[in-house]
């Protein structure tokens, strides 16, 4: 275990690890700056955000930088711009704008394109290169559409009130589509990808409709499983702790199970401590929380029971998995710690 020389999140200063788990950003909102660190605490880069009116920001899914929406004035008119910046991306490339604000950006499988919707007058889905050299309007219409993301063939997926559609960057034929399977008179008002497999072959889709439909709760919300270009009833979806491979994820319901998102089948992971709920997966190390002061780990494929973590009492709950069996913990002393789940486990 080692301490990072980065204070943990507080009010207007907070740390957010990248999806890769290899770098983190420390955002200081009072100083209007973003400092990038590796997980040994070494500084990789720094971005000055002074003068920028950021609305929101998050990591790009390939961990190469940040994507943000910011208020701006262009040719005397107020607007909202979508920008990327960071330690690998350089400072501020503007990808697009919209009076309402570009939202829900999705990175292409090759990491070169970002698709994002604009919601007003008309609604559109735009794809832009991350270096700002090319931008294309893929979808436009008077009715609202929901951007879902990209499939394994680098096509953009989106939904309207009745269907899911696919459109390629170089569209030469009409885009294919499938029906959402809603009854007559029921329309979707929002569709999302809740979880997508690493190979993008399958996903869990959430549908919110203007009235109830089979499989939906009283709030008109239901789930579907999208495999390729076909929709199925959703298998039980609690919470995905982490992905074992391109198709299997660990479900949070005890005992620990591996669920195949393509087939919907489940298999036991050989864990005997079925009273412990899986909490986080880092590489092949599965972590569970016993109570507020106890944490346990299990080496998948090696152990049949969880082993108690021997850690100082100043580490708090809710770690972030950062790969290779490592977890990021918050300390009661106000610092962040990286813990090796296998080394810290008791025999």
Secondary structure, DSSP 8 states (H G I E B T S, - for coil): -EEEEEE--BTTEEEEE-TTSSEEEEEETTTTEEEEEETTS-EEEEEE-TT-EEEEEEE-TTSSSEEEEEEEEETTEEEEEEEEEETTTEEEEEEEEESS--EEEEE-TTSSEEEEEE-SSSEEEEEEETTSS-EEEEEEESS--EEEEE-TTS-EEEE-SSEEEEE-TT--S---EEE----TT--EEEEEEEEE-TTSSEEEEEEEESS--TT--TTSEEEEEEETTEEEE----S-EEEESSSSEEEESSSS-EEEETTT--EEE---S-TTSEEEEEETTEEEEEEETTEEEEEETTT-SS-EEB---TTB-S--EE-STTEEEEEBTTSEEEEEETTTTB--
